[in-house]
Amino acid sequence: MVEICKVGVYKGRAIESFKSSKPDLFAKYMKAANGDGFQVLPEIKSRLKFHEHNLFRPLSHKDDFDLVLVRNVLIYFTGEDQEKVLKLIEPKLKEDGALIIGESESLTHINTGYQPVQPLIYRKNPTSSEKKVA
Ligand SMILES: C[S@@+](CC[C@H](N)C(=O)[O-])C[C@H]1O[C@@H](n2cnc3c(N)ncnc32)[C@H](O)[C@@H]1O
């Protein structure tokens, strides 16, 4: 999957849906790939990095994240492991950053420092960060 992402050629239903639902964004940021499919413009693609990461290890990236997507990933873990993974992500998520989970997932049954913003979207709880600083 990481190798496919590095190539970055998008085909099929997902890209057709993007094209029809957000035609302005599609026209602004996508171009036809050589052969079949579409690619993100090179000036955007050159800013992207793809690599493997085990969610049970701390994130070592130097910058904090605006967005962390764990869609359809947490569902495979026990509640205890979901807590572990989310606690490792929390320090690297910006105060105004967002954590996005999948439609079949929920954080209501586990103890985390995240608060819901809207369905499937969470921010870290500012008071939990303040507690850590104190
Ligand atoms: C059902 S797929 C979901 C993929 C994608 N997020 C989506 O919604 O299409 C679950 C993904 O979780 C990944 N995964 C499982 N355990 C992981 C771990 N410990 N660290 C990182 N990724 C993990 C798997 O490799 C797989 O790609």
The ligand as a MOL file (V3000), in Angstrom:
LIG
                    3D

  0  0  0     0  0            999 V3000
M  V30 BEGIN CTAB
M  V30 COUNTS 27 29 0 0 0
M  V30 BEGIN ATOM
M  V30 1 C -9.0950 -2.3400 7.2610 0
M  V30 2 S -7.5720 -1.5920 6.8650 0 CHG=1
M  V30 3 C -8.0590 0.0980 6.7700 0
M  V30 4 C -7.1950 0.8420 5.8190 0
M  V30 5 C -7.6150 2.2990 5.5520 0
M  V30 6 N -7.4590 3.1200 6.7380 0
M  V30 7 C -9.0210 2.3700 5.0260 0
M  V30 8 O -9.9010 2.8490 5.7170 0
M  V30 9 O -9.2280 1.9270 3.8910 0 CHG=-1
M  V30 10 C -6.7040 -1.6940 8.4300 0
M  V30 11 C -5.2650 -1.2480 8.3130 0
M  V30 12 O -4.6750 -1.1760 9.6190 0
M  V30 13 C -3.3050 -1.4870 9.4750 0
M  V30 14 N -2.7400 -1.8460 10.7930 0
M  V30 15 C -3.0150 -2.9120 11.5670 0
M  V30 16 N -2.2750 -2.9090 12.6840 0
M  V30 17 C -1.4570 -1.8190 12.6000 0
M  V30 18 C -0.4450 -1.2790 13.4380 0
M  V30 19 N -0.0950 -1.8430 14.5920 0
M  V30 20 N 0.1770 -0.1420 13.0260 0
M  V30 21 C -0.1630 0.4650 11.8580 0
M  V30 22 N -1.1290 0.0030 11.0240 0
M  V30 23 C -1.7590 -1.1340 11.3940 0
M  V30 24 C -3.3180 -2.6330 8.4870 0
M  V30 25 O -2.0630 -2.7900 7.8770 0
M  V30 26 C -4.3870 -2.1920 7.4910 0
M  V30 27 O -3.8000 -1.4610 6.4480 0
M  V30 END ATOM
M  V30 BEGIN BOND
M  V30 1 1 1 2
M  V30 2 1 2 3
M  V30 3 1 2 10
M  V30 4 1 3 4
M  V30 5 1 4 5
M  V30 6 1 5 6
M  V30 7 1 5 7
M  V30 8 2 7 8
M  V30 9 1 7 9
M  V30 10 1 10 11
M  V30 11 1 11 12
M  V30 12 1 11 26
M  V30 13 1 12 13
M  V30 14 1 13 14
M  V30 15 1 13 24
M  V30 16 1 14 15
M  V30 17 1 14 23
M  V30 18 2 15 16
M  V30 19 1 16 17
M  V30 20 1 17 18
M  V30 21 2 17 23
M  V30 22 1 18 19
M  V30 23 2 18 20
M  V30 24 1 20 21
M  V30 25 2 21 22
M  V30 26 1 22 23
M  V30 27 1 24 25
M  V30 28 1 24 26
M  V30 29 1 26 27
M  V30 END BOND
M  V30 END CTAB
M  END
